[in-house]
């Protein structure tokens, strides 16, 4: 299964990635900044990496069209007063972008920010 892993640099993403590779999935890691992503050397040859910022619509074209599933682990940790607006825009952009793919499953991590 070809899986898009958003939030690959985050707490959950870093722990999920090796498990997905171990289970034999083809994983496309989505990161906002390539310089901040340091996967273990043991899996580097088994993954692909795309630069993607869900608030920057021009980067959405980097999502492969032939993905089967995705983990949506992207959440702003900002204390901005626009937190909910940014979260909603990210989710809508993601939904719109993956609607143009062959995706069948999405796992969405809900975050309650108070």
Number of C-alpha atoms within 10 A of each C-alpha: 13 16 22 27 26 24 20 26 23 15 10 12 19 17 12 15 22 18 11 15 15 12 10 12 15 18 22 22 24 26 22 18 12 13 7 9 16 11 15 11 8 8 13 11 8 15 15 13 17 20 15 22 20 23 17 12 14 10 15 19 12 14 20 18 14 15 20 16 20 20 19 20 19 25 20 13 8 10 9 10 8 9 16 12 11 17 17 13 15 20 18 13 18 20 12 13 19 22 12 13 15 13 18 11 12 15 11 12 12 10 11 6 11 5
